[in-house]
Amino acid sequence: MTASILDGIVLGLQFGVLAAGLTLVYGLGGVLNLAYGQIAVVSGLITLLTMEAGLPAVPAALVGLVTGGVLGLVFDLTILQPVYRRHGEARVLLSLLLTLGAAFVIDGYLNWRYPLQGLNLRITGDPLVILGVRMRMGSVVASGITIVVIGVLFWLFRYTRLGRAIRSVIQDEEGSRLVGIDPQVMMRLILVLSGVLAAIVAITRSMVAPVNVRAGFSLTVLGLIVTVVGGLGSIPGAFLAGLVLGIINSVASSYIGTFLSLIILLVAAAITIVIRPAGLLGVRE
């Protein structure tokens, strides 16, 4: 059981980072990006191709992070421009339709052009014993990176001027305009940040298990589940839900089987939403 819980924490930390990118974009601009998993997959693929071209793993991973940020910027400058001209439910619906179409296009191209490619970063080193359980070095390094990322995000949004500006736009877009904050600029920065977070998930996940080109939609679905359970627009909720659902998924996989683990994950998410419709740390409107 201890081993399953520790594996769940490793997975949950990655779930949390994945959901944070989605919830930031939704909280700031009312946009749901259904191509988010594809951004992660493309970033991982670019990391792999860069390594195959001869670049060491760390610089290749940095190229992957830049790729994720650039893809977020490309989405902002292209298919999301019509979305920004809508408001309320119309904005959400149009963002769903356009990003879903982009996801299908990207997924189709990747499966056609790179059907067998997948990023799998092997971290060498002796296993580390934690609570009596031998943890692979890849899991330890991946967890360390995600914990640092989570810490940086909390520092960014709590203690920096940029973070306060972003929070003010999330809380009151019109009020932020009156004090000189441009919501469009903030949205662009958040999309770049969300792309980088997606790339981080792909890279850290590849330290534990291969991330192939068919993983895009599954990553998006998992990210949406964690986002909704944690509360749309709540970053702390995303990390809390990620840990809870990661542990549930890992324990279910160990004792019941991988096939049924997703069903159990969905059931757990449904029960949470029934009890708390706004999510674990969401705020009722």
C-alpha positions as CSV (number, residue, x, y, z in Angstrom):
1,M,0.0,0.0,0.0
2,T,2.8,2.4,0.9
3,A,4.4,1.9,-2.5
4,S,1.1,2.6,-4.3
5,I,0.6,5.8,-2.3
6,L,4.1,7.0,-3.1
7,D,3.6,6.2,-6.8
8,G,0.2,8.1,-6.5
9,I,2.0,11.1,-5.1
10,V,4.4,11.1,-8.0
11,L,1.6,10.9,-10.4
12,G,-0.6,13.4,-8.5
13,L,2.1,16.1,-8.6
14,Q,2.2,15.8,-12.3
15,F,-1.6,15.8,-12.5
16,G,-1.5,19.0,-10.4
17,V,0.9,20.8,-12.8
18,L,-1.1,19.6,-15.8
19,A,-4.4,20.9,-14.3
20,A,-2.7,24.2,-13.2
21,G,-2.1,25.1,-16.9
22,L,-5.7,24.5,-17.8
23,T,-7.2,26.3,-14.8
24,L,-5.0,29.3,-15.2
25,V,-6.2,29.8,-18.8
26,Y,-9.8,29.2,-17.8
27,G,-9.7,31.4,-14.7
28,L,-8.1,34.3,-16.6
29,G,-9.9,34.2,-19.9
30,G,-12.8,31.8,-19.7
31,V,-11.1,29.6,-22.3
32,L,-10.9,25.8,-22.1
33,N,-8.0,24.5,-24.2
34,L,-8.8,20.9,-25.4
35,A,-5.5,20.8,-27.3
36,Y,-3.6,21.1,-24.1
37,G,-2.5,17.4,-24.1
38,Q,-1.3,17.8,-27.7
39,I,0.9,20.8,-26.7
40,A,2.5,18.5,-24.1
41,V,3.0,15.7,-26.6
42,V,4.5,18.0,-29.2
43,S,6.9,19.5,-26.6
44,G,8.0,15.9,-25.6
45,L,8.4,14.9,-29.3
46,I,10.6,18.0,-30.0
47,T,12.7,17.1,-26.9
48,L,13.1,13.6,-28.3
49,L,14.0,14.7,-31.8
50,T,16.5,17.3,-30.4
51,M,18.2,14.5,-28.4
52,E,18.3,12.3,-31.5
53,A,20.0,15.2,-33.4
54,G,22.8,15.0,-30.8
55,L,21.9,17.5,-28.1
56,P,22.3,16.3,-24.5
57,A,19.1,15.6,-22.4
58,V,19.1,18.8,-20.4
59,P,19.5,21.3,-23.3
60,A,17.0,19.2,-25.3
61,A,14.5,19.5,-22.4
62,L,15.0,23.3,-22.4
63,V,14.2,23.2,-26.1
64,G,11.0,21.3,-25.3
65,L,10.0,23.9,-22.7
66,V,10.5,26.7,-25.2
67,T,8.4,24.7,-27.7
68,G,5.6,24.5,-25.2
69,G,5.7,28.2,-24.6
70,V,5.8,29.0,-28.3
71,L,2.8,26.8,-29.0
72,G,0.9,28.6,-26.3
73,L,1.7,31.9,-28.0
74,V,0.8,30.5,-31.4
75,F,-2.6,29.5,-30.1
76,D,-3.1,33.0,-28.6
77,L,-2.2,34.7,-31.8
78,T,-4.3,32.5,-34.1
79,I,-7.3,30.3,-33.3
80,L,-8.1,32.0,-30.0
81,Q,-8.4,35.5,-31.4
82,P,-12.1,34.9,-32.4
83,V,-12.7,33.5,-28.9
84,Y,-11.6,36.7,-27.2
85,R,-14.4,38.6,-29.1
86,R,-17.0,36.5,-27.4
87,H,-18.2,36.6,-23.8
88,G,-19.6,34.2,-21.2
89,E,-20.8,30.8,-22.4
90,A,-20.3,31.7,-26.1
91,R,-16.6,32.2,-25.3
92,V,-16.3,28.9,-23.5
93,L,-18.2,27.0,-26.3
94,L,-16.2,28.5,-29.1
95,S,-12.9,27.8,-27.3
96,L,-14.0,24.2,-26.9
97,L,-14.8,23.8,-30.6
98,L,-11.7,25.5,-32.0
99,T,-9.2,23.9,-29.7
100,L,-10.8,20.5,-30.2
101,G,-10.4,20.9,-33.9
102,A,-6.8,21.9,-33.5
103,A,-6.3,18.8,-31.2
104,F,-7.6,16.5,-33.9
105,V,-5.4,18.1,-36.6
106,I,-2.2,17.9,-34.4
107,D,-3.1,14.4,-33.2
108,G,-3.7,13.1,-36.8
109,Y,-0.4,14.6,-38.1
110,L,1.6,13.1,-35.2
111,N,0.1,9.7,-35.6
112,W,0.8,9.8,-39.4
113,R,4.3,11.3,-39.3
114,Y,5.7,9.9,-36.0
115,P,3.5,6.8,-35.2
116,L,6.2,5.0,-33.2
117,Q,8.0,7.9,-31.5
118,G,7.8,8.5,-27.8
119,L,9.9,10.3,-25.2
120,N,11.4,8.1,-22.5
121,L,14.0,9.8,-20.4
122,R,16.0,7.2,-18.4
123,I,17.4,8.6,-15.2
124,T,20.3,6.5,-14.0
125,G,21.2,6.0,-10.3
126,D,20.5,3.7,-7.5
127,P,16.9,3.6,-6.1
128,L,16.2,5.8,-3.2
129,V,14.6,4.3,-0.1
130,I,11.6,6.3,1.1
131,L,9.4,5.0,4.0
132,G,10.9,1.6,3.4
133,V,10.0,1.6,-0.4
134,R,12.7,1.6,-3.1
135,M,11.8,4.5,-5.4
136,R,13.3,4.7,-8.9
137,M,15.6,7.6,-9.4
138,G,13.4,8.8,-12.3
139,S,10.4,9.1,-10.0
140,V,12.4,10.9,-7.4
141,V,13.8,13.4,-10.0
142,A,10.4,13.9,-11.6
143,S,8.8,14.6,-8.2
144,G,11.6,17.0,-7.3
145,I,11.1,19.0,-10.5
146,T,7.3,19.2,-10.1
147,I,7.7,20.3,-6.4
148,V,10.0,23.1,-7.5
149,V,7.6,24.1,-10.2
150,I,4.7,24.2,-7.7
151,G,6.8,26.3,-5.4
152,V,7.7,28.8,-8.2
153,L,4.1,29.1,-9.2
154,F,3.0,29.9,-5.6
155,W,5.8,32.4,-5.3
156,L,4.9,34.0,-8.7
157,F,1.3,34.5,-7.9
158,R,1.6,35.5,-4.3
159,Y,4.7,37.7,-4.1
160,T,5.3,39.3,-7.5
161,R,3.7,42.2,-9.2
162,L,3.0,40.1,-12.3
163,G,1.3,37.5,-10.1
164,R,-0.9,40.2,-8.5
165,A,-1.7,41.7,-11.9
166,I,-2.9,38.3,-13.1
167,R,-4.9,37.6,-10.0
168,S,-6.6,41.0,-10.3
169,V,-7.6,40.2,-13.9
170,I,-9.0,36.9,-12.7
171,Q,-11.0,38.6,-10.0
172,D,-12.2,41.6,-11.9
173,E,-11.3,42.1,-15.5
174,E,-12.9,45.5,-15.9
175,G,-11.5,46.8,-12.6
176,S,-8.0,45.7,-13.7
177,R,-8.4,47.8,-16.9
178,L,-9.1,50.9,-14.8
179,V,-5.8,50.6,-13.0
180,G,-3.8,50.1,-16.1
181,I,-3.5,46.4,-16.5
182,D,-4.1,45.0,-20.0
183,P,-6.0,41.7,-19.7
184,Q,-5.0,40.7,-23.2
185,V,-1.3,40.9,-22.3
186,M,-1.9,38.9,-19.2
187,M,-3.8,36.3,-21.1
188,R,-0.9,36.0,-23.6
189,L,1.6,35.5,-20.8
190,I,-0.6,32.9,-19.2
191,L,-1.0,30.9,-22.4
192,V,2.8,30.9,-22.8
193,L,3.1,29.8,-19.1
194,S,0.5,27.0,-19.6
195,G,2.4,25.7,-22.6
196,V,5.6,25.6,-20.6
197,L,3.7,23.7,-17.8
198,A,2.4,21.2,-20.4
199,A,6.0,20.6,-21.6
200,I,7.1,20.1,-18.0
201,V,4.4,17.4,-17.5
202,A,5.5,15.6,-20.7
203,I,9.2,15.7,-19.7
204,T,8.7,14.7,-16.1
205,R,6.2,12.0,-17.0
206,S,8.7,10.5,-19.5
207,M,11.1,9.9,-16.6
208,V,8.5,7.5,-15.1
209,A,6.9,6.0,-18.3
210,P,7.1,6.7,-22.0
211,V,5.0,9.5,-23.4
212,N,4.1,8.6,-27.0
213,V,2.3,10.6,-29.7
214,R,-1.1,9.1,-28.8
215,A,-1.1,10.4,-25.3
216,G,-2.5,13.8,-26.1
217,F,-6.2,13.2,-25.5
218,S,-5.7,11.2,-22.4
219,L,-3.6,14.0,-20.9
220,T,-6.3,16.5,-21.7
221,V,-9.0,14.3,-20.2
222,L,-7.0,13.8,-17.0
223,G,-6.2,17.5,-16.8
224,L,-9.9,18.4,-17.2
225,I,-11.0,15.9,-14.5
226,V,-8.4,17.2,-12.0
227,T,-9.3,20.8,-12.9
228,V,-13.1,20.3,-12.4
229,V,-12.6,18.4,-9.1
230,G,-10.2,21.0,-7.8
231,G,-12.4,23.9,-8.8
232,L,-12.2,25.8,-12.1
233,G,-9.9,28.7,-11.7
234,S,-8.3,27.5,-8.4
235,I,-4.6,26.7,-8.6
236,P,-4.4,25.3,-5.0
237,G,-7.5,23.2,-5.8
238,A,-5.7,21.8,-8.9
239,F,-2.8,20.6,-6.9
240,L,-4.9,19.2,-4.1
241,A,-7.2,17.3,-6.6
242,G,-4.1,16.1,-8.4
243,L,-2.7,14.5,-5.3
244,V,-6.0,13.0,-4.3
245,L,-6.8,11.6,-7.7
246,G,-3.2,10.5,-8.3
247,I,-3.3,8.4,-5.2
248,I,-6.7,7.0,-6.0
249,N,-5.6,6.1,-9.5
250,S,-2.3,4.4,-8.4
251,V,-4.0,2.4,-5.6
252,A,-6.8,1.3,-7.9
253,S,-4.3,0.3,-10.6
254,S,-2.3,-1.8,-8.1
255,Y,-5.2,-3.7,-6.6
256,I,-7.8,-3.8,-9.3
257,G,-6.1,-3.2,-12.6
258,T,-5.2,-0.4,-15.0
259,F,-8.4,-0.9,-17.1
260,L,-10.7,-0.2,-14.2
261,S,-8.6,2.5,-12.6
262,L,-9.9,5.2,-15.0
263,I,-13.5,4.2,-14.2
264,I,-12.8,4.5,-10.5
265,L,-11.1,7.8,-11.1
266,L,-14.2,9.1,-12.9
267,V,-16.5,7.8,-10.1
268,A,-14.4,9.5,-7.5
269,A,-14.5,12.7,-9.5
270,A,-18.3,12.4,-9.9
271,I,-18.8,11.9,-6.2
272,T,-16.7,14.9,-5.3
273,I,-18.6,17.1,-7.8
274,V,-21.9,15.9,-6.4
275,I,-20.8,16.8,-2.8
276,R,-19.0,20.0,-3.8
277,P,-20.3,21.2,-7.2
278,A,-17.7,24.1,-7.2
279,G,-14.8,21.6,-6.6
280,L,-12.6,21.0,-3.6
281,L,-11.4,24.6,-3.4
282,G,-13.6,26.3,-5.9
283,V,-15.9,29.2,-5.0
284,R,-19.7,29.0,-5.6
285,E,-20.8,31.8,-8.0
